[in-house]
Amino acid sequence: MEVRDKLYIDGAWVPSTGKGAIEVFDSNTEEVIGSIPEGTAEDADKAVAAAARAFEDWSAVSHEERSKLLARAAEGLGARTDEIAETVSKEVGMPLSLAKIIQVGLPTGVFAEMAGKVNDFEWEREVGNSLIVREPIGVVGAITPWNYPLYQIALKVAPALAAGCTVVLKPSEVAPLNAFALADVLHDVGFPPGVFNLVTGFGNVVGEAIAGHPKVDMVSFTGSTRAGKRVMALAAESVKKVALELGGKSANIILEDADLDAAIPAGMFACYLNSGQTCSALTRMVVPRSRLAEVEEKAKAAAESFVPGNSLEATTNLGPLASAIQRDRVRGYIEKGISEGAKLVTGGVEAPEGLEKGYFVRPTVFSEVTRDMTIAQEEIFGPVLSILPYDTEEEAIAIANDSIYGLAGGVWSADKSHAEQVARRIRTGQVDINGGAFNPAAPFGGYKQSGIGRERGEFGFEEFLETKSLQR
Ligand code: NDP
């Protein structure tokens, strides 16, 4: 049981001005594994004031010094890999071996990458008689979700600190313990007081206090489109910059000539990773009607190779969902798919056998899904694949683009250049061709209602910079 009863504000662990505590659950067992303070708007205000005070000095700290601190933060996180991975695995449900790589390895890499970016970035350049100077944007409010909790924090905090910004972080209360570990690390390696602050609590209280705070210069949010819209509306009051990384309903187009033995298992993995709790999950498989029967058979076999179980057990390749709310929401979508007439290929609403306790959902595949069905349009955030058949390539592209979202996608073909042409016509921020490998430095973000701005690599770093021109 990990009890964290203080917030990290102005370089010190301090009690909340409120009395509440929020429990943290093990998604495998439904047992309480920790608790955190239920922060208040007053706590958020104190943290913003500390960040605003610290900004002038921190933004003037040399690039070399900033880089050194970020590199030490990466080392500090790396040293705590096993402990953080186990906690996140319990909170979120990702199998432990993957959690080590994805939930801790990736964020550690982001801190290391940003340590390098401070040094190799072109901070100034000349355009005619002007000197163009890049400067930190100021105080950054970071509001993050629970599905890749430390990674989503790192994608905001590391580039913001590298840019010379100060930060107030509000993590999700569903998977918050890793944020406390990060605060410990940043404190221990010597970030000055006020540069990084952590205020936990509920989104509608602490999140809204940050998003609407006049002294916050930028709010960077990852989560649902619903909450993102609210954040944007609150931020508009003080015309602060907004970066939003929101939901998705990404399509994976399997072209006529694709190798189904490669495409279908890879597509299932891209849908089921982290029990489907991934904003860029490829949840709509768009397949030629002529090959539908073959696809269904292979998708069923691939889905059934995902065996739900306790995320800490070495044999588990599909853990539970992060919370009871998410489990119930996902089961609700499965019911909806059945009632709207989709063909249930495998899975269903019942708990997986022997797993009545824990937030488990059966790996589920629907076929003969049509564009108007709820399971073709809404983000489900669980291990549920929708297969949509098409008759022509034009129709496949139209299906892919028939979404309010525009985050990710996939195209499979024996002809790579043809696949690339199709990928260019998909209105999303990323497309993987024939299962193209994950690139942590490639910009990530959404078209349409999937968001505003980009995270990762140089593009993600530049989001935290202002641009000034000096005419000479
Ligand atoms: P939310 O969008 O509610 O949560 C994300 C973060 O936003 C949390 O820190 C949350 O705080 C905070 N938040 C919530 N409401 C507000 C608000 N009004 N102002 C400021 N901050 C706020 O996601 P849910 O956990 O409710 O998940 C619901 C669905 O959202 C999922 O099923 C999935 O479809 C989608 N989602 C998408 C994600 C993505 O990666 N794009 C990530 C997570 C969810 P709190 O601690 O109170 O939850």
Residues whose N, C-alpha, C, O or C-beta is under 5 A from the ligand:
A	BS01	NDP	I143 T144 P145 W146 N147 K170 P171 S172 E173 G201 F202 G203 N204 G207 E208 T222 G223 S224 A227 R230 E245 L246 G247 C279 E379 I380 F381
